[in-house]
Amino acid sequence: MNSSKIKNIFWDVDGVLADLNYAYYHFLKGHPKYREQHEGLKWEQLAEVLSIVPEYGALELKTHPEHGKEMDRDFCADQKFFRNRPLYPGVIEALKELNERGYRQFTMSATFDVEAKRAYLEDVLAPVADFLTIECVQHGEFMHDTAKRDSLLACYQKYDLLPEETILVDDRIYNLYAAIDSGAHPVRMRCEFTTDLPDDLSWVPEFPNVPAVSDWLVGTQLKLS
């Protein structure tokens, strides 16, 4: 991928801009239905409770072997836990720098409750609301759901974007395939709980945080200009 040709950035929210793992941890330890079972849970044990399936490559409540769907809906229904996902350090500053350099930026988020997710995003991303476009879409129940691909395709048309000039920054492996299927370039975000990419995606750039993605885009552009 030649990042000097990239003009548009779609940021996934959970696991990229915001720390969903933090929210999951406090949900398991604090929700009335689950706190007794997970009272002694330690941060490093999250992946033992929420086993990571290969298609995701990251933590998900819905993959819990016994209560996945129930947990996911309980989490989305309780704003105390749903909103308890702070932005990662440096996110606002990185987005502002990329805006100053002319990149068009969007969030791309699939969720059960579109209104609740949009309200959260408009609140937590208020410092960049003057240039960041928020896109939320209803998702289905399964990992192969096409919501993100379909939403990307709709956004290309809505905002007059070229997919070959676009990246999707995401931590979920199945969403990287969605970016490719839509014609965009995938970029992977990693954390201590994400698993390695499958061999057929080994070429996808991976970064530990949003500022690192910004440095990569800006640095490559400067180097090639």
Secondary structure as UniProt FT lines:
FT   HELIX           3..5
FT   STRAND          8..12
FT   TURN            15..17
FT   HELIX           20..30
FT   TURN            32..40
FT   HELIX           43..45
FT   HELIX           46..49
FT   TURN            54..56
FT   HELIX           61..63
FT   TURN            65..67
FT   HELIX           68..77
FT   HELIX           79..82
FT   TURN            89..90
FT   HELIX           91..100
FT   TURN            101..102
FT   STRAND          104..111
FT   HELIX           114..124
FT   HELIX           126..128
FT   TURN            129..131
FT   STRAND          132..138
FT   TURN            143..144
FT   HELIX           147..158
FT   TURN            159..160
FT   HELIX           163..165
FT   STRAND          166..170
FT   HELIX           173..182
FT   STRAND          185..189
FT   TURN            192..193
FT   HELIX           199..201
FT   TURN            202..203
FT   STRAND          206..207
FT   HELIX           210..224
//
